[in-house]
Every structure is written in structure tokens, then in C-alpha cells.
Amino acid sequence: MLAPVPRPPGSLAVRCSRALLSPRARLSMLALLLLCAAGLVLLYEPQRMLSSGWPQQTDGAGAVMLFGLAYGVCTAAFVPRPVLNLAAGALFGSAFGLTAAVAGTVLGAGISFTLGRFLGQDALRPMLRGRWLTAADGQLSRHGFRSMLAIRLFPGVPFAAANYCAAVSRMRYVPFLLATAIGTVPNTAAYVIAGAQAGSPGSPAFLFSAGFIVLSGLGAAVVAWRKRHGLRAPAPVTAPALEEREPVGTAP
């Protein structure tokens, strides 16, 4: 009888590691992390702690840095940014609140982008089918900074959705973070000022910030409608396609 061929040592460990690092396994891990984060937000409501339960003994630059860190983690866990921006203004005022909010926004976007890039990109890119998905992927991949800057300036796309869409595309880190840092300043500043002036809702600063929030929302709706209309338009027929449709073998 022939002797059984011995298996190479460590083959089971190699197979297990390949299975755990496969695109589907990493996508499942990402989905589990996001579900756990959303569950923790619903259970503990950290936005309430940041808005009303912030320790009074923490002040100065250390408090701003700590709030920015907590802000970034909370945004990565789907806590709404407007609530955090209002809390930043109410706790630290306009200048320091804006600093903490923008820093936390960039941190949260970086966390989400990293998770989406390493855990979801390989599994989700083959699923990019359909006119809308392919158009969005091509726009983010070819014109990353410009596209992300427009998304941040007109906050019609949810913050977390924009982060993970950019992560699945071929957009690079630096344009993504730079566009996020620049594009979120106007809308974030409006919410922070509104939070800082919440005690005097009739003040010009509060009225100006509230008006800016309304106008930016209307502008986002108009831009989204125009983009939707452009995506629905039929694609132009190119010259090669016209040549293919001409009958072959007919005399001129």
C-alpha cells in the first residue's frame, strides 16, 4: 500500500489565516463593528454626555483635545455631527468649539475611511454595478479632492456614508482628509456658533448661523436633484458604437 502523503506543517493555520483575512471575512468584521458601534450609541447615548455631562473640572487646551478625541470616536460610531457641533459651541464657545469640532470631524472621517479601506474595499468593489454606483465610484476615484470637497460643502450626503463610499473607491488618504478638513468648516462653524449663542436666540450671530444652515440644506437638495437628473440622462452614443450599427457589406 502506498504511504499517505504527509501534509506540510502549518497548513491548517495557513488555511485559517487565509479564511480570516479573506475579503468576505473582513467585510463581515466591518459589519459587526458597525452594528456594535450603533448599538452602543443607542444604549449609552454618548452625545448626551458630551452636551450636558461633560466634567466641569476639565478646561483649557486639554479639554478641547479630549473633546475632539471623543468627537472623532462618536462620529465613527454614527453619532449625528450636528448634535456634537452644538455641544462643542455650548461648552467651549465659537473659536475653541470650532477647533475641537473640525479636529474631531477629521479624526472620525479618518477612522471610518481606514476601516472601510482595509475591511470592506476588496469585497465591495466587485459589487459596484449600476449607473449610480459606477458614476459615483468613477467621480471619487478620478476627482477625489474636488468631489469630496463638494460633498462636505453641501451636506446632503450623510457623513458616514460619504466616508465609506470614499473608502471603497480608489480615492487617496490625503485628498480625502484635506477636503474633509476644508469642506466641513462652513457648516460646522454655523452649528458651533448656534450652540454658543443658544442662550440668546435673537442675537444676530444665532440668526445668521441658523439662516446659513437652512440655506446650505436647500443648496444640498438642489445639487442632489441636478446630479440625479444628470445620472438619469441617457449616455451619448459614441462614434465606434455608430460604426458598429452600420450594416456590413452594403454598397455605398
Secondary structure by P-SEA (a helix, b strand, c coil): cccccccccaaaaaaaaaaaacaaaaaaaaaaaaaaaaaaaaacccccccccccccccccaaaaaaaaaaaaaaaaacccaaaaaaaaaaccccaaaaaaaaaaaaaaaaaaaaaaaaccccccccccccaaaaaaaaaaaacaaaaaaaaaacccccaaaaaaaaaaccccaaaaaaaaaaaaaaaaaaaaaaaaaccccccaaaaaaaaaaaaaaaaaaaaaaaaaaaaaccccccaaaaaaaccccccc
